[in-house]
Amino acid sequence: MRTTVTLDPDVERMLREAMHRSRSGFKETLNASIRVGLSQKTTQAVSRPFVIQARPLGLRAGLDPAGFNRLADDLEVEAVLAKARSWVAQ
């Protein structure tokens, strides 16, 4: 396949250096470079997933677990009253 490609200056420099090292022509060096680049797997697929190491913290001293239920009940009552007020206002 014949095509026209615009190379960035840094890519052109790397390609010319590879041509000089391998003592091959532009076409051969470009094809070899593209083959190597396209055949490599991405590093994201190889990397390990992030895992969080959890540990039990417990409750701070002075906190009553039953108090959480009272707080939830108070908040629920306030939400019901607010909804009732909005119905009356309509």
Residue, then its C-alpha position, 0 to 999 in steps of 0.5 A: m500500500r502506498t500512502t503519504v504520512t506526516l511525521d512529527p519532528d521527534v518521530e522523524r529524528m528517531l526514525r533517522e537514528a534507527m535507519h543509521r543504526s540498522r543501515s537500512g532504508f527508510k521504507e524497511t526501517l519504517n515498516a519494522s518500527i510499525r510492526v514492533g509498535l503494533s505487535q506490543k501489548t498495552t501496559q494497561a492490560v498487564s498491570r495488576p488491579f488495585v486492591i484495598q487492604a481493609r482492617p476493622l476500625g471499631l467505634r471510637a470510645g464514647l459512641d453508642p451504636a444504639g444512638f445511630n438508630r435514634l438519629a436515623d429515626d429522628l431524620e426520618v420523622e423530620a423528612v415525613l413532617a417536611k413532606a406533610r408541610s409541603w402537601v398542606a402548603q399546596 
